[in-house]
Amino acid sequence: APGRWRWQRDMHPARKLLSLLFLILMGTELTQVLPTNPEESWQVYSSAQDSEGRCICTVVAPQQTMCSRDARTKQLRQLLEKVQNMSQSIEVLDRRTQRDLQYVEKMENQMKGLESKFKQVEESHKQHLARQFKAIKAKMDELRPLIPVLEEYKADAKLVLQFKEEVQNLTSVLNELQEEIGAYDYDELQSRVSNLEERLRACMQKLACGKLTGISDPVTVKTSGSRFGSWMTDPLAPEGDNRVWYMDGYHNNRFVREYKSMVDFMNTDNFTSHRLPHPWSGTGQVVYNGSIYFNKFQSHIIIRFDLKTETILKTRSLDYAGYNNMYHYAWGGHSDIDLMVDESGLWAVYATNQNAGNIVVSRLDPVSLQTLQTWNTSYPKRSAGEAFIICGTLYVTNGYSGGTKVHYAYQTNASTYEYIDIPFQNKYSHISMLDYNPKDRALYAWNNGHQILYNVTLFHVIRSDEL
């Protein structure tokens, strides 16, 4: 009958699909996948520095699908993907089978109802018209072929359920295997990442030190205080400690302001005040590893004061150093002794009679304040506008007002000097403090009642054998 042929025609593709899926499942073979190109490994092509002094390391990471070099993992992953694809196909087939099964069961119920009615018609056919009888009989003839189809769908539904159970079991096994082998792959990947991090860290350390080649335009952070003063952050502050320290004036003051963050410093006047045991001299103070180092007023004594406990941890005289405006910077202001830090630690810049008033550079122990090493330069201290140290090199400006540039550099690692020409903008025409922060890689400046930041550009060539 036409109805029977149509249902059998719709049934054949489903059975063929089940057979094909079963053959794919049983016939899946593992294929070895091996890396074929260098794009699968981590590579550092170059290390450089941009115009604002930031370290740039070009790193080519492997494709995400190539992170694991374990062929078994790839084979298992491929097999798992195939099984998952089959599982999805089986789910679709299952839904279709269930839908058809519900339709056939509905037809079966209708058929049973018609059979009952047919019997009633046969028993009382005289009470019904011949046309109705023929229509009912034709409907019965159409539905009868569905009985074997229904049985076949029931069998197919059982087969689909069996496939689903097998796929779930196989997926579970593959996931367990992937987790076991994946743990090894993760450790290997973690090791490679750690190695890359170490190389990048070494790159950063090498790029952190270099020769000063440029100073950016100034960024005015705040306008406050008198014409002279100093402000700073701690380059050794722990992560999350962004406090700003502020000291107005160059003598007869002993109050240090603490702001919670740079944002607070910029936008508010909320601060905590710390009272030092002695007034400071000049603007050469520095905060380093939780302590403030300053020159006691009208003396060559250096004091280390703990800002947390507010106690003096150490005092020491800086032998032969001029003080009380004997050997100040060109702008005056009792700037005889200038304390500063760089990547290697704590320094003092001053002048002595023994060195004819020329700049002396001493590296100090930050705990004991003992002098570790001293270098005598030939640059007159009173002719210097300001000075700062980067990577062990002392840089001196030619003045403090008007057109200003860095024009003298003394390399302590080689005990040599050179004259250079690095101009920078003196925006407010009177610099009374200029210090380098190795953490921020920036110059902090106090310029005529304005707190200023300059970014610096350092040049360093990293050879491939250094990576």
N, C-alpha and C positions, 0 to 999 in steps of 0.2 A: 504494500500500500504506500502511497506518497508520504503519509505521515511517518511511517516506520522508516522509510529510506532517509528522510530528513534527520531524524534523531540519530540514526547510525552514522550518518555523514558527519554530524557535529561531534560525535563521540570519538571518532578515529584520531583527530589531531591531539586530543588530550592524552589518549593512550600512547600515541607516538612520542609526545613530549616527555611522558613519564619514562618510557623506555630509553629515550635519548639521555635524560638526566641521570638515570641509573647507570648507563654505560659510561658517561663522563665521570661519575663519582667513582666507579670501580676501576676506571682506566686511567686515572690521573697519575702522571709520572712527575717525579721531582727533577727539575732542571737546575743545573749549577749556574749561578750568576756571579760573575767576578768583575771587579772594577776594571775598566778599560781605559781610563784617562786620569790625568793628574787632578781633575776638578774634584775628585773625591777626597782630597786631603786638605788640611788647614795650611794656608800659605801666607806669609808676611812678605809682601813684595817690596815695600819701601817704608821708611820712617822719615818724617819731615816735620816742618813747623809752619803754621800759618802766620799771617801778618800780625796777629794779635798774641802770638807767643804760645799757642796751644799745640800740644803734641798731636801729630797726625800720623797714625800707623795704618797703612793700607793692608787690610786682612781680607783674604778670600776664603769664605767658609764653604765647606762641602755642601752639596745638595742635601736636603733633608732626607731624601730617600736613600742616600748613600752613606749615612752616619755609621752604619754597621758594616763591618767587613766579614762577618760570619756568614758563609754561604748557607749554612743550615738555617739560620734565622730567615734569610730571604726566601729559601725554599718553603719553609713553613708558612711564611707570610703569604707567599703566592698561593699555596695550597689552601690556606685559610680564606683568602679572598675568593677562590673558586668555590669553596664550600659555601661561603656566605652568599655568593651569587646564586648557587643552586638552591640554597635555603629560601632566598627571596622568590625564585621562580616557583618553588614548591608551594610557598605560601599563596602566591597568586593562583596556582592551580587548585590548591585546597579551597580557597574562597569560591572559585568558579564551580568546583565539584559540589561543595556544600550548597551553593545557590541552585545548581541544577537538581541536586538531590531533593531539596525542599520543594522544587517545582514538581518533580516526578511524584513525590509523596503526596503532594496536593492532588495531582491527577489521579493517583491511586485511590485516594479517599472519594474523589468525585466518581471514579469508576465503580467503586463499591456501592455508592449511593444510586448510581444509574442501574446497576444490576438489580438492586432491590426494587427500584421503580419498574424495571423491565419485567420482573416477576409479577409485580402487581398488575402491570399492563396485560401480561399473558393470562393472569387469573381473571381479569375483568376487562378483556379486550373489547368486549361489546360496548363498554362504557366510554371508550376513547376513540377518537377519530383515527383512521388509518394513517393519515399524514403525520400525526404525532408519534405514532408507533414507529413509522419508518425513520423519523428523525432521531428518535432515541436509539434505535438499532444501529443507525449509521454512526452515531457518537460512540457506541460500544465498540463497533468494529475499529474505530480510530484509536481508541484507548487500549485495547487489548495488546497490541505490539509493545506497549510501554512496559509490560511486566518483565520481560527478560532484560530490557534496558535498565530498569530499576535495580535488578539484581546485580548487573554489571557495575553500575555506579556505586552500589554498596561495597562491592569488592574493591573498586578503585579508591573509595574513601578510606578503606582499611589500609591499602597500600600507601596512600599519601600519609596517613598517620604514622605508619612504620618508617617511611622516609624521614618524616619530621623528627622522630625519636633518634634515628641514626645520625642525622645531621647535628642535632643538639649534643649528642654524645661526642661526636667527632670534634665539634667546635670547642667543647669543654677540654678535651685532651690537647688540642692544638694551643688553646690559650695557656694551659698549664706549661706546655713545652716552651711556648714563647716567653712566658714569665721566667722560667728557669734559665733559658739561654739569654734572654733579654737582660737579666741581671749582670751577666758577664759583659754584655755589650755596653751596658750603662757604665760599668766600672772603667772599661777601656775608654769610652768617650769622655768620662769625667777626668781620667788621667790626661787625655790629650788637651782637654779644656784647661786643666790646671797648668799644664806645660805652656800653653799659649798665654795664659794670664801672667805667668812668670816672665815670659819673654817680653810681653807688652809692658809689664812693670819695669823691667830692666830698661826698655826703650824709654819709658817716661822718666826714669831716674837720669838717664844720660841726657835726655832732652831738657830736663829741669835745669841743668847747668850748661852754661855756654857763654859766649861773648855777647855783650849788649850791642844791639844793632839799631834799635829804634825805641822811641817812647811815643805812646799814643796821645791823642788830644785829651785834655783833662775832662773829668766828670765831676761836677760839683755835687757832692753828697748833701752838704748842709752849710748854712751860713749862720755862724754863732760865735760868741766869745769875743775876745779882744784881738788885737793885731797879731799877737804872738801866742803860740801854744803847740800842743802835740795831741795826736789821737792815733789809735792803733787797735789791732786785734791780735790775739795770741796765736802764733803759727803752730803751736803744739797743742792747741785746745782739742779736747776729744770731739768725736763726731756729735753734732747737735749743739755744741757750745759755740754760739755765734756772738758772744758778748763784745761790745765796743767799749774801749777805755778812753777817757777824755780828760785832758789836763790843760786848763786855761792859764796863760801867762808863762813867764820864764823865771820868776823868783818870788820869794815871799808868799808862796802858796803851798799848801800841803793837802788839798782835798782833790781826790780822784773820783770822777764820775764813772759809774758802771751802768751801761745800757744793756738790756736783755738781748737785743739783736740789732742788726743793721737797719731793719725796718723801723724798730722803735727809735733808733737814733735819728733817722731821717724825718720821722713824722711826729714825734712827741718829745716832750721834755720830762718824761718819766724816767728817773734814774735813782740809783743807790749811791750814796756818797761814802767814800772810804777816807779816813783821816790818817795821813802818814805821820810817823814820829818826828820827822824833820822836814822843813821846806826843801824843795828841789831847786836845782840851778840849771838854767838853760832849757832847751826843748829836746834834749837827747835821751829821754826816757824810753824804755821798752818793756813790754809785757811778754814773758817767755815762760812757758810751762807752768802757769799758775802764779808766778811771782812777777813783781814789778822791780826793775832795776833802775836806780836813779842816782844822780850825783848830788850829794848833800851840799846845800847852799854854802858858798864861800869856803870850799874845801876841795881836796882831791880824793875824798872818800866816796867809795861806791857802796851802796846799800842794796841788799836783796831783801825784799819785803813780801811775805806771803799774803796774798789777797784774801784767802779763805779764812785763815786764823788771825789775820791782821797782826802778825808778829814779825820782828826782824829775824831773819834766818842767818844773815851773814853781813859783815861789814869789812871792807879792806881798802887800804890806801893805794892809789895808783901812783907808784913811785915816779917822782920828778915831773909829773904832769902839771902844766900850768893851769891856774884857776883864777876866779874872781876877775874875769875880763883881761887876763894876761895874754892868752892866745885863743881868742874867740874867732868865730867865722866873721866874714866881712860885715854882716848885719849887726854884730854885737850881741847883746842879750845874754851875757854870761854863758855863751855857748862854747866854753873851753873844752869840755869833755862830752863827746857824743857816743852814746851806747847804741849798738845796732845788732841785728841778727841776720844770718843768711842760712843756706842749706846745711852748713857745717857747724853752726853754733853761735856763741856770743862773742862780740867784738867791742873794742873801745878805740875811738879815734880821738887823738889829742895832739899836743905839741909840748916839747921840752926845751929847756935852755941848752941841754947837751946836743940837741939836734938843730940848734939855731932857729927855733921857732917854726921849723918845718913839721909837716904832719908825721905823726908816729901812729902805726897800726899795731894793736896787740890783740891776740886771741886769748880769751879768758875762759877759765873753767866755770860753767854756770852754777855749780854748787859751792865751790870753795872761793871763787873769784880770784884764784891765783892766775898769774900771767903764764900762759903756756908757751907763747912765742911772740917775738916783737920784730917789726920791720920799720926801718927809718927811711922815709921818702925825702925827696928834695923839693916838695911843693910847699910854699909858705901857707901856714894855716890861716892867717888873716886875709889872704887873697882868695880863699875859697868861699864861694857862696853857700854851698851845702855839700854833703857827701853821703854816700850810701855804699853798701857792699853787696855784691851778687856773686855767688860761687867763689868766694875768696878773692875777688877783684874789687879794689876800692875805686869808685867813680866819683870825680869831683866836678862840680859845676863852676863856671867862670864868674858867677855873680848871683844875686838874689832878686834883682829888680830889672825891669825892662826886658830886652832880648836875652834869653838864657839858654845855655847849652851845656852839655857834658863834654868837657874837652881834655880831661886827664884821666888815665886809667893806670892803676898799679896792680900788677899780678903778684900776689903773695906766693903762689906756688912756684914761681920762677924768679922772684925778686927782681922783676923788670917793670918798666913803665913805657907808656906811649901817649902821645897827644892825639886825641880823636876829635870828632866834630859831630855830635848828636844833638841837634836842636830840639827843644820842646817848648810848648806854649806856657808862658808865665801869665796866666789869665788875669790875675788880680795884682800883679806888679810888686809883690813883696813876700817871698818864700822864707819862712822862718823854721821850717821843719820838712825834711824829705828823707823818708826811710823805706826800705824794701821789706816786703812780707813774702817769704819763700812759699808759704802755703797758697796765698792768693796770686802769687807772681805778679804783684802790682806794687807801685810806689804810693805810699800815703804821704800827703803833703798838707801843710797848714799855710794858706796863702791869704794874708791880710784879712783874717776873720772868716775865711772860707775853708771848709774841709774838702779836700780834693783827692781823687784817685787817678793814677795813670797806669795803663797797661804797658808792659815792656815786651820787646821782642828779643829773644836770645838765639844766637846762631851756634849750632853744633852739628858736625858731620859725624854720623854713625856709620862705621865700616861694617860690612856684612859679617866679619868675624867677631864683632862685638855682640851680635844678637844670639 
